[in-house]
Amino acid sequence: MITILHVLLTIIGSLALLMALAGVGYTILAAIVVLWWQQKEVIKRKAWPSVSLVKPLHGDEPALTENLLTFLKQDYPAEYEMLCGIQNPDDPAGETVREIASTSNQTAVRLIVDSKSHGTNAKISNLINITAHIGHDILIISDSDMSVPEGYIRQVVHALEKKDVGAVTCLYHGRGDNGYWSRLSAANIDYNFLPSVMVGVALRKANPCMGSTIAIKRETLEAIGGFNSLANILADDYVLGAKVRALGLRVEVIPVILTHSCTETSFSSLVRHELRWSATIRDINPVGFFGSAVTYPVPLAFIGLMLTNGWVSWPVFCLALASRWLLGWRINRVTGVSRMDALLQLPFRDLLSFGIFLSTFFISSVDWQGMELTLHSDGRISRK
């Protein structure tokens, strides 16, 4: 019995080492892809359309004011407005918007307060309520926890006006705004999420459409059924992109990397957030989610190290560490953020991410804005 168990563990360890080697190959590929990601297109044009920035808000956030102000500090040469929606009149985000509106001289900033609910997805309910107040035919929808560089609106609008483009989206990196756990969350975005999407886009294996930015024309939004068609969908961003592609149009990912404000204050809030995120990806693309196991070469090599002969596993483990640090260094160069502390903690961060990845196979509900939501196989959500 002991011999059989030993053989079984050795086989598992050997498989883990093989997967770790595949993960090293993926990580090196990701480091190469990152090299050319931010090659921005030179824009030359005379006429620019008017734009509506749409911001669904919920609750107070440590950097909400700073994030919103980046959307107002744009060098866009045409008229644009910012519409911020809340559903609870007492939501502290409302006061933040009022203060910004009182000091904004050039850009119209409007607060929409509407408590009507239109399904399980609270963000989509908020967007439905804002829709009636939108003044222009080009919408740029973005989450409240995003900040953007100057020239952002120019890049987005220019891409959206290409003939075969139905929507535009942007990648983002993380910034910890609320202590240690928020910084750990940001590290997951930078060193796991960001390179995996870059590789997927480069190989044409991924079709992202993300809440960081969804720019869409009013006529295209109406053609896919409006926001109402997403009222009970958890992965609303992804489904919106799929609906746009079903019209025969592309969702373009432009080479502008935004900044996501991470606000987790505890280990439990970090895990709840990342489990919801992971479960969303699992339900969107089960095969791709399962295959993403190879993006964790350090945990896999560690398992192999524990279960097999050290003279084979130690070199693989060291190679996995080196490749991850190489990728981390490249990501830091692209995002313009030097985070040596995060690189030193990367092995721990990878072990935590792998644990969340494994846990995702066993969950059927997630926590979102204090609500427990049941996940259904068709992508819908319902309150538990």
Stockholm file with secondary structure:
# STOCKHOLM 1.0

chainA/1-384         MITILHVLLTIIGSLALLMALAGVGYTILAAIVVLWWQQKEVIKRKAWPSVSLVKPLHGDEPALTENLLTFLKQDYPAEYEMLCGIQNPDDPAGETVREIASTSNQTAVRLIVDSKSHGTNAKISNLINITAHIGHDILIISDSDMSVPEGYIRQVVHALEKKDVGAVTCLYHGRGDNGYWSRLSAANIDYNFLPSVMVGVALRKANPCMGSTIAIKRETLEAIGGFNSLANILADDYVLGAKVRALGLRVEVIPVILTHSCTETSFSSLVRHELRWSATIRDINPVGFFGSAVTYPVPLAFIGLMLTNGWVSWPVFCLALASRWLLGWRINRVTGVSRMDALLQLPFRDLLSFGIFLSTFFISSVDWQGMELTLHSDGRISRK
#=GR chainA/1-384 SS CHHHHHHHHHHHHHHHHHHHHHHHHHHHHHHHHHHTTTCCCCCCCSCCCCEEEEEECCSCCTTHHHHHHHHHSCCCSSCEEEEEEESSTTCHHHHHHHHHHHHCSSSEEEEEECCCCCSSCHHHHHHHHHHTTCCSSEEEECCTTEECCTTHHHHHHHHHTSTTEEEEEEEEEEEECSSHHHHHHHHHIIIIIHHHHHHHHHTTCCCCCCTTCEEEEHHHHHHTTTGGGGTTBSSHHHHHHHHHHHTTCEEEEEEEEEEEEECCCSHHHHHHHHHHHHHHHHHHCHHHHHHGGGGCHHHHHHHHHHHSCHHHHHHHHHHHHHHHHHHHHHHHHHHTCCCHHHHHTHHHHHHHHHHHHHHGGGCSEEEETTEEEEECTTSBEEEC
#=GC SS_cons         CHHHHHHHHHHHHHHHHHHHHHHHHHHHHHHHHHHTTTCCCCCCCSCCCCEEEEEECCSCCTTHHHHHHHHHSCCCSSCEEEEEEESSTTCHHHHHHHHHHHHCSSSEEEEEECCCCCSSCHHHHHHHHHHTTCCSSEEEECCTTEECCTTHHHHHHHHHTSTTEEEEEEEEEEEECSSHHHHHHHHHIIIIIHHHHHHHHHTTCCCCCCTTCEEEEHHHHHHTTTGGGGTTBSSHHHHHHHHHHHTTCEEEEEEEEEEEEECCCSHHHHHHHHHHHHHHHHHHCHHHHHHGGGGCHHHHHHHHHHHSCHHHHHHHHHHHHHHHHHHHHHHHHHHTCCCHHHHHTHHHHHHHHHHHHHHGGGCSEEEETTEEEEECTTSBEEEC
//
